[in-house]
Structures are given as C-alpha cells and as structure tokens.
Amino acid sequence: MVTNRIEIFPELNFPQWVPEGAEWRVENEKDGTQLLLVPGGTFLAGGSGADEGGGEPFPVELPPYYLGLHPVTNGQYLRFVEATGHRPPVPPKGSPVWKGRNFLPEFSDHPVVYVSWEDAKVYCSWAGLRLPSELEWEKGARGVEGRRYPWGDEWDETKCRNGKNRGGETTCSVWSYANGCSVWGHSQMSGNVWEWCEDWYDGQAYERYRAADLQPPLAGKFRVVRGGSWVLEHEGYFRCTVRNRRPDLRSMSYGFRTARTLAL
C-alpha cells in the first residue's frame, strides 16, 4: 500500500507556482496532517450546480492557503480522541468502524466518518488548523480553469470511490484512486466522503460571490458539505461545483479535511 503521495506523483515535488518564502508541502506536527499549497490568484467558481439558479462560472480571487492532502483519517482522529477525551465516532446503531476507542488496523487510513461539523471544528482547534471555506474547497478541487471534476471535465467512475465501484465496501483508503487527484495534488476531492466546510449554507451565496461580495453567510440552518460520497452513484453528485447542505449531525458518509492560512 502506498502511504506517501509523493511516491505516486514524484514530479509534484517541484511545483513552479510556489511563492517566495512559502513551502509547497507542509506537515502539521500535532496530528500529522500533510497540507499542500493552493496558490493565490483567480479561479473560475460556480456554474451549473453551484447555486440554485445555475449560471456560468465566474472569477473569484483568493489569497494562498494550505489544504489537507486528504480527508482526516481514523488514525489521525484517534490521536485527537486519546489526547482530548473527545467522543469517539461511534454511531447510535448499525455497524460502526470504531468500537469504543479501537478499530481494525485496515481502517486506519480510511477517512473518519460519523463526525459532525462541531466535531470537526473541535478537532481543528486541537490541531491548530481550520475547516476550509467552500470557495477554498472548490478551488482546491477544480483548479483555476473551472474543471467539472478534479481530474478534468469528463466523468470517470474509476477515479473516485462511489456507489458503482465500491462493491461490498464502504469508504476506502485515502491513498486510493491516485489518478483522480486535483491539479494541485489533493486526493479524493470527489467521492469517498462528503466533507464539511466552514460555511453556513445559503442557496443565494454564489450570486453574491458573482457580484464580488465574498462575505460568507453569517447564519443559517445547515452547513455546507462538498464532494460526494461512497453511497452515491449518479455522476452529478461528484462535480466540483455541487453544493450540498446538511444539519450538524453525524453520518456514515460525512468526513472532513483541514486547511491552514498561509502567513508570509
């Protein structure tokens, strides 16, 4: 099993777009998260599926930031639980991956599930990281030119974990489907688990973003999740533009990845 992204894409050791004074790849000491730089500048956001009215993609400028190479894993979450005494991600019923504070070794590098938005926020606070905004998530997934999927514009069910290729399994290792990574090198921005974002969900948010008002919603009933999950089959759920909304609950298909602000 490959356990290091660089073993899969060694050429990514030498990106040409890293600004002076920044590192392309960093590791967060507290939880072992590897984060890859998403450079500052303009990218194409939105388009069909990104807001309730559809519409064409539009330019958005973001400062540079770091985004987790992959979703937070069971192994990483165990470090958090042991350090803080936080509630383990065990569902009220069903067949949990975790039993108390233990899980089978083969699930160590699977994304943690049954974590709420609040669980994700507490984890980030402990680790010294944060959740990405949904615009940051989107740029990390689709690059600057408005890709439909992280790997390009054509659907390919072999490039992410989804309901058509999982067989009898559920989630998979975060190192699986290496050919489905984003242009920046981030793994599994489509499929495997829905990922919590920082933002409240607002169906009209992208209309404001289109008008250059990047203030995120200040309140709401639901939180944004992005990326699709292993339970779904229709290709539309896996587009980089798809905005989904969920209450702050725990589910077998919700996980998260972390982010970090770049300070130069």
C-alpha positions in Angstrom: 0.0 0.0 0.0 1.3 3.4 -0.9 1.4 5.6 2.2 3.0 8.7 0.8 1.5 10.9 -2.0 5.0 11.7 -3.3 5.5 8.1 -4.2 2.6 8.3 -6.6 3.4 11.7 -8.1 7.1 12.4 -7.6 7.0 15.3 -10.1 4.9 17.2 -7.7 8.0 17.7 -5.6 8.9 20.6 -7.9 5.9 22.9 -8.5 6.7 26.1 -10.3 4.0 28.2 -8.7 5.1 28.3 -5.0 5.6 31.9 -3.9 8.9 33.0 -2.4 9.0 32.3 1.3 6.4 29.6 1.2 6.7 25.8 1.1 4.7 23.7 -1.2 4.1 20.9 1.2 3.9 21.1 5.0 3.2 18.7 7.8 1.2 19.7 10.8 3.1 18.3 13.9 0.0 17.9 16.1 -1.9 15.4 14.0 0.4 14.5 11.2 -1.7 16.2 8.5 0.0 16.9 5.3 -1.1 20.0 3.6 -0.5 21.2 0.0 -0.3 24.8 -1.0 -3.1 26.2 -3.2 -1.6 29.4 -4.7 -3.3 32.7 -4.5 -5.0 34.3 -7.5 -8.1 34.0 -9.6 -10.0 30.8 -10.3 -13.3 30.1 -12.0 -16.0 29.4 -9.4 -19.6 28.3 -9.7 -21.5 27.3 -12.8 -24.3 24.8 -13.1 -24.9 23.0 -9.8 -23.1 25.6 -7.6 -26.1 27.8 -7.0 -29.9 27.3 -7.3 -30.0 29.4 -10.4 -27.2 27.7 -12.3 -25.4 30.2 -14.5 -21.9 30.5 -16.0 -18.6 30.2 -14.0 -17.3 33.5 -12.7 -13.8 34.7 -11.5 -13.0 34.8 -7.8 -9.7 35.8 -6.3 -8.4 34.1 -3.1 -5.2 34.5 -1.2 -2.9 31.5 -1.0 -3.7 28.8 1.6 -2.9 25.3 2.6 -5.4 22.5 2.1 -5.2 19.0 3.5 -3.8 16.4 1.1 -6.6 14.1 2.0 -9.5 13.8 4.4 -8.7 13.3 8.1 -8.3 9.6 8.8 -9.3 7.3 11.6 -5.7 7.1 12.6 -5.4 10.8 12.9 -8.7 11.1 14.7 -7.6 8.5 17.3 -4.7 10.8 18.2 -7.2 13.5 18.9 -9.6 11.3 20.9 -6.8 10.0 23.0 -5.3 13.5 23.6 -8.6 15.2 24.5 -11.1 12.6 25.6 -13.5 13.7 22.9 -16.3 11.4 21.9 -15.3 8.6 19.6 -17.1 8.5 16.2 -19.4 5.6 17.1 -23.0 5.7 15.6 -26.1 5.0 17.8 -26.9 1.9 15.7 -25.5 0.0 12.7 -22.1 -1.5 12.1 -19.5 1.0 13.3 -15.9 1.1 12.2 -14.9 2.1 15.8 -15.7 0.1 18.8 -15.0 2.4 21.8 -11.6 3.8 21.0 -10.5 1.0 18.7 -10.9 0.0 15.1 -9.5 -2.7 12.8 -6.0 -1.7 11.6 -7.0 -1.8 7.9 -9.3 1.2 8.6 -6.5 3.4 9.9 -6.1 5.2 6.7 -9.8 5.4 5.8 -11.4 8.8 6.3 -13.1 9.2 9.7 -16.9 9.2 9.5 -19.7 9.8 12.0 -18.3 13.2 12.8 -20.5 16.2 13.0 -19.5 19.7 11.9 -18.9 20.6 15.6 -16.7 17.5 16.0 -14.7 18.7 13.0 -14.4 22.2 14.5 -13.1 20.8 17.8 -10.6 18.7 16.0 -9.3 21.6 14.0 -9.0 23.7 17.2 -7.0 21.0 18.9 -4.7 20.5 15.8 -4.2 24.2 15.2 -5.9 24.1 11.8 -9.3 25.1 10.5 -12.0 24.0 8.1 -11.8 25.4 4.6 -14.4 27.8 3.3 -16.4 26.4 0.5 -14.7 28.7 -2.0 -11.3 27.4 -0.8 -12.6 23.8 -1.1 -13.8 24.5 -4.6 -10.5 26.0 -5.8 -8.6 23.1 -4.3 -10.9 20.6 -6.1 -11.1 22.2 -9.6 -8.0 24.3 -10.1 -8.2 27.7 -11.9 -9.8 26.8 -15.2 -13.2 25.5 -13.9 -12.8 21.8 -14.2 -16.0 19.8 -13.8 -14.3 17.1 -11.8 -10.9 17.2 -10.1 -9.2 15.2 -12.9 -10.9 17.0 -15.8 -14.3 17.6 -17.5 -15.3 14.0 -18.2 -16.9 11.7 -15.7 -14.8 8.6 -14.9 -16.2 6.3 -12.2 -12.8 4.6 -11.8 -11.2 7.8 -10.5 -13.1 8.1 -7.2 -14.9 5.9 -4.6 -18.6 5.8 -5.5 -21.6 3.6 -5.3 -20.9 1.9 -8.6 -17.3 0.7 -7.9 -17.3 0.1 -4.2 -18.5 -3.5 -4.4 -19.4 -4.6 -0.8 -17.1 -2.0 0.7 -17.9 1.5 2.1 -15.1 4.0 2.4 -11.6 3.3 1.1 -8.0 4.3 1.9 -7.3 8.0 1.4 -4.4 6.8 -0.8 -6.7 5.0 -3.3 -7.7 6.4 -6.7 -4.5 8.3 -7.1 -5.4 9.1 -10.8 -8.3 11.2 -9.6 -6.4 13.9 -7.7 -6.8 17.6 -8.3 -4.4 19.7 -10.3 -2.7 20.7 -7.0 -2.2 17.1 -5.9 -5.1 16.8 -3.4 -6.6 13.4 -3.1 -10.3 12.4 -3.1 -11.9 15.8 -3.6 -14.6 13.8 -5.2 -16.0 10.7 -3.6 -15.3 8.6 -0.5 -16.9 11.1 1.9 -18.8 14.3 1.9 -16.5 17.0 3.5 -17.7 19.6 6.0 -16.8 23.2 5.1 -16.7 26.2 7.4 -19.7 28.0 5.8 -23.3 28.1 6.6 -25.4 27.1 3.6 -27.2 29.8 1.7 -28.7 29.0 -1.7 -28.0 32.5 -2.9 -24.4 32.8 -1.7 -22.9 32.3 -5.1 -25.0 35.1 -6.5 -23.3 37.4 -4.1 -19.9 35.9 -4.8 -20.6 36.5 -8.5 -21.1 40.2 -7.7 -17.7 40.3 -5.9 -19.2 40.2 -2.4 -17.2 37.3 -0.8 -18.6 37.7 2.7 -19.8 34.2 3.7 -23.3 33.7 5.1 -23.4 34.8 8.8 -26.1 32.4 9.9 -28.2 29.6 8.6 -29.9 26.2 9.4 -27.4 24.0 7.5 -23.7 23.7 7.0 -22.1 23.1 3.6 -20.7 19.7 2.6 -18.9 19.1 -0.7 -17.5 16.3 -2.8 -20.0 13.4 -2.9 -19.6 10.1 -1.1 -19.2 6.3 -1.4 -23.0 5.8 -1.1 -23.9 7.7 -4.3 -24.0 6.6 -7.9 -25.1 9.5 -10.1 -22.1 11.4 -11.6 -23.7 14.7 -10.8 -23.0 14.4 -7.1 -19.3 14.3 -7.8 -18.9 17.6 -9.7 -16.7 20.2 -8.1 -19.5 22.7 -8.2 -22.1 20.7 -6.3 -23.1 22.4 -3.0 -24.9 20.2 -0.6 -26.3 21.1 2.8 -26.7 19.2 6.0 -27.7 19.9 9.6 -25.0 19.4 12.2 -25.3 15.7 12.5 -23.2 12.5 12.3 -23.4 10.2 9.3 -21.6 7.2 7.7 -20.8 9.3 4.7 -19.6 12.6 6.3 -15.9 13.4 7.0 -13.7 16.5 6.7 -10.3 17.8 5.6 -8.5 20.6 7.2 -6.9 23.9 6.0 -4.4 26.4 7.2 -3.9 30.1 6.4 -0.6 31.0 4.8 1.2 33.7 6.6 4.2 35.1 4.6 
